[in-house]
Amino acid sequence: MWVRAGEAVPPGGASDTRVLPPKSPADGTPRRPVLSVSARKIKDNAADWHNLMMKWERLNDSGFATANKIVNMKISEQFQDNKLEIACDNSTTESKKPAPKYNEELDNCCSELLETLKHMTKIQLKMEKLTSTTKAICDLETFHYGAGNCTAPFFHTWPTPYFYEVSLKLSEMYKKELQLKKTIVQEIAHSADQDLMMVYLSSWLYQPYIENSSNLLLEAMLLETGHRQC
């Protein structure tokens, strides 16, 4: 007869009684499925995508504030220059046009915007690395199971290649947007056309190459990997 440790032994049964080890507290708790190495990496990548996109948005807001200062200073300078030209034209005495003054605040803002661009460049490179890591997981799966063979999803419904497709789509959006921002940083402080400066400013803020679907793709990936709950 078998009894648990700590349980009472029935009368007369002590001679043929064997003691079982006590129950572990964890025995009554259902175990969560253990993720494979590849699944854990994909889940970590999804969290990294979220963090990088949030950091990008904060830098975009900061960069816009700096770019807005640059444009306002440029417009103010042009206004002052126009007033000086009118004053010189109306003057009866001959005078040379004053040389433009060095604007330290404008120079500092340009340096600040350039620094923001450097941080955004680092983020975009990390996004490319996440995409290449996901591609490597797909290649590994193809190597093990063969091309065209469907394997069970790591999480709910997404096949592994779809994680790569989403990562690649997001990465390409941010790559194109970064190229646009590089152009804006190079040109915004040197343009004399107010309309063009406003276009630069608007383009920085609204990020035309980052589609509205980017947030939907991110949320779907977080939901699939369990970072978001239905």
C-alpha positions, 0 to 999 in steps of 0.5 A: 500500500502507498501513502503520501509522506505526512498522511496517516497509515491505516490500522494494520497496514504498517507492515506493507506500507511504502511512503511516496515523496511529498507533493511539490507545490508546483505539481498543481500549477499548470506549466507554461509551454517552453519557447524554442530558442528561435521563438524566444528570439522572435519574441525579443525582436518584437519587443525591440521593434516596439522600443526602437519605434518609440525612441524614433518618435521621441527623436522625431518630436525633438528634431522637429522642435529644433528644426522649427527654431532654425526656420524661425531664426532664418525667417527673422534673419531675412526680415532684418536683412530686408530692413537693412537693405531698405535703410541702405537704399534710402540712405543718402550717404554711400555705405557698404552692405554690412556683412552677415553676422555669425549666429551662434544660436543658429549654429547650435541648433544645427549641431543639435539637429545633426546629433538627433539625426545621428541617433536616428541613424543608429536606430535605423541600423538596429532595425536592419539588424533585427530584420537580418536576424529574423531572416536568419531564423527563416533560413535555419527553419528552411534548412531543417524542414526544407523549402515549402514545408509548413511547420507549426507556428511558433505562437498563434497563427503567423508562419515564421516567414511572415515575421521577416516580411513585416520586419523588412517592410518596417525597416524599408520605411524607416530607411527611406525616411532617414534618407529624407531627414538627411536631406532636410538636415543638409538643406534647411539652414541654407535655404533662402526660400521660406516656402521650401523651409516650410516643406522641409519642416512639414516633411520632418514632422509628418514622415511621409515614408513611414506609412500609417500601417506601421503601427498596425504591423507593430501591434499585430506582431506584439499581439502574435508574440504575446506582448499584447493581450486581446 
